[in-house]
Amino acid sequence: MSAILYPVARDAEAALAAPVGRAARAREARDLAGGEAVEFITRPVGPEFASREAALDVYAGRVEDDRPGRVRSLPPEDRYCRLAELAAQVGGRRRMLAPVQPTLRDGRRWPTPPEQPVATVWRLQISFWRIGAGAEIPLDGPQARRVRRGAAEADRETLDALTRQPLRPFRPQQPLDIGLFEVRTPEAPHIVIADE
């Protein structure tokens, strides 16, 4: 069982500032939410910082600090926040490296990395129980691969819900009829013999 008591709130800002309460399990969070559906999520909150040190200074007491002379360890129940390094936004969008094709040249598989690394920023990530409609994901909905193949572009919330669905096969898996080191003879396919 997790010893972390996660905030229960409608959004990330409320979870950081004034949560309804704190709970370790979904049942407890649902009780705090007055019986409404809850969903466990992790979201970024607050401003972006150019360095980890600047973020640690602002969020002192919210995250663990491992800098020499400022070491701070939080109690287990308060470890629901963490700092994450993200790619910096350029023109309103996060700049990511373009995918590269492998090259088999001069005994090297991959090309040399770019001279300029991607600029990064630090932001606080908070894990909490979100209260609200649509928080519970129905398991009887369509499979993710069928939705993605459709012509319509799905929004972020739909894609997030689809990634949290359990994996389900198209049809039940058939039992294996022969072992790893067994083969069927060509002249009598109903007979299985050892391959060693």
N, C-alpha and C positions, 0 to 999 in steps of 0.2 A: 504494500500500500504506500502511496505517495504521502509524504509528510508535508508537502507544500499546500498551503491554503490559498487557492487562486481567487482573485476578486470576482464578484458577480455584478455585471453591469450591462447596459445597453450598447455602449461603444468603448473604444480604447481610452479616450480622454476621461470618461466617467470612471473607468476601472482604475485609472491612475490617481485621480483626484478624490472622488467620493463614491466608492462602490456601495451597493446595497448591503453587502456582507462578503464573507470569504468562505469558500468551501473546497474540500478536497475531492469530493465525488459529485457526479451528476445529480444523484438523488438529493443530496444536500443543497446543491445549487438551485434545483427546481423548487425545493421547499422555500428557499430564500426569495425566489422570484415570484412567489405566490401561485405556484402551479403552472406557470408558463413554460414553454419549451426552452431549453438551453442548449448551447453548442459550445464546445471547447475550441477556441481559436487563438492564434498568435498574430498580433498586428503591430506595425510600427506606430510610434506616437512621439509627439514633440518635434523640435527642430533637428536639422542635420548639423553635425559638427565636423570640422576639418580634421581634427585629431582625436584619438582615443582619450588622451589626457584631458582635453577640454570637456569631453562628454562625462568623464569620471568626476571632474570637479563639479559639474552642474548636478549630476545625479548621485552625489555622495549620500550614502545611506540606502539607496534603492538597489544598487548593484555591488557585487564584490569588487574590492580594489586590491590589486596585487602589486602596486608600485612600492618600491622600497621607502620606508619611513611613513607610508600611509596605508599600510595593510589593514584591511577591514573585511571581516568575515560576517556574513549575515546568518541569522538563525535559519534552520531548515524550512520553517513555514513561510519565510519571507522571500524565497528565491523564485519569484515569478517574473522578474524583469532581467533582461540581459542586453548587452550592447552588441550590435551587429554591424559589420562593415559592408556597405552597399556601394555599387557603382554610382558615381555622381551623375546628376541629371544635366543634360545639355539640350537646351531648347525645349524643355518640358518633358523630355523622355530620358530614360536611363540609357547611357551609352554602353553597349556591350561589344565585345570583340566579335568580328565577323567569323563564321566558321571557316576553317582552312582545310584544304584537301591534302592528304598525305602525299609527300613527294619522296620517291626513292632515288635520291641523287647523292653521290659522294659518300655512300655508306650511311646516310642519315635518312630516317623515315619522315621526320617532320621538318618544316622550314624553320628558320631561326625566328624567335619571337620578336615582336615589334620593339623598337627602341623606346617608345613612350608607353609605359604601362597605363592601364585604365585608371583614371582619377577616382578615388574612393572617398566616401564620407561615413561617419559613424552616426547611428541612430538607435534609440532605445526601442527594444521589442518587448511587448508585454503579453503574457499568456493569461487568458481570463475566460470565464464562462459568460458568453454573450446571451442576453435575454432577447427574445423576440420571435415573431412569426417567421416561419420558414427556416428555423434553426435546425430542426430535425430533418434528416435526409431520408426520404422514403426508400426502402430497399427494393420496392417493386417497380421502380422507374426504369427507363430504357438504359441499356448499357452505354458506357461512355463512347466506345468505338462506333456505335451506330449514330449517336448524336453528332460526333465529329465529322462523319462522312456526309452529313446533310449539307445542303447548300447554304443555310443560314449561319451567320457568324454568331457564336454564343458569347454572352457577356461574362465578366469576370466572376460574378457570384455563381453562375451556372457551372462554369469550368471548375471552380473551387469545390462545389458540391459533388461534381462528378469524380474528382480525384479522391474524394473521401469515401466513395462507395467501395464495398468489398468486391474483390475480383470474382466474377462468375463466368463459367464456361458457356459456350453456345449450346453444348449438349453434354450429357454425362460422359465421363471418361470411361473408355472400354477397358476391361481387365486385360492384363498382359497374358498372352497365351503361351509364350515361350520365354525362357530365361536368357540371360546375357550371352552365355557360352553354349547355346543350343541352336541347332539349325534344322530345317525341314529337308528331307531328302527329295531330290527332283522326281525320282521314280515313284515315291510313295509320300505325297505331301501330308498325309494324315499321321505320319510317324515323325517324332522329334528325337534327334540324337545329340549327344554331346559333341562339341566342336574341338575337343582337345586331343 
